[in-house]
């Protein structure tokens, strides 16, 4: 295994400069540079210290499938989407492996009579989406909207909001939020 290339790949995937990683890890910038160029072979304790700045364990470092050629994945097959479950609701995250991902892009399925919970969400950023199947209730602040297939929405995520499917058919929603919070 090429430890230097692996470190460089992971550092770039996390959106860290050599200087930032060195600062976080409490080592010099030249230490990171020399490890990445394979000028030095770090001891386990040195590597562990550097990885703490990511943060990442040694096990993760040696078992991760890092892109050895630093190619950024462009296409995500259906089988590669990350399943996120929130109660009965299924969300599939698109582009999880993309370095410096700024958008959370989801394919969400709401079974009949499911919802995101009684408590409304509020967080920084913006949220948008399009209902592609079924019907869905969207509450933003004090307003309640019924979305039909083909309807879309866009709002500031700092406004309290929630989703609910009080209907007898499943609903499928394609949504995006910023910043990437998943």
Helices and strands as residue ranges (DSSP letters): H 3-13, H 18-25, H 29-36, H 44-52, H 58-63, G 78-80, E 82-86, E 89-94, E 104-110, E 114-115, E 126-133, E 135-140, E 143-148, E 152-156, E 161-165, E 171-178
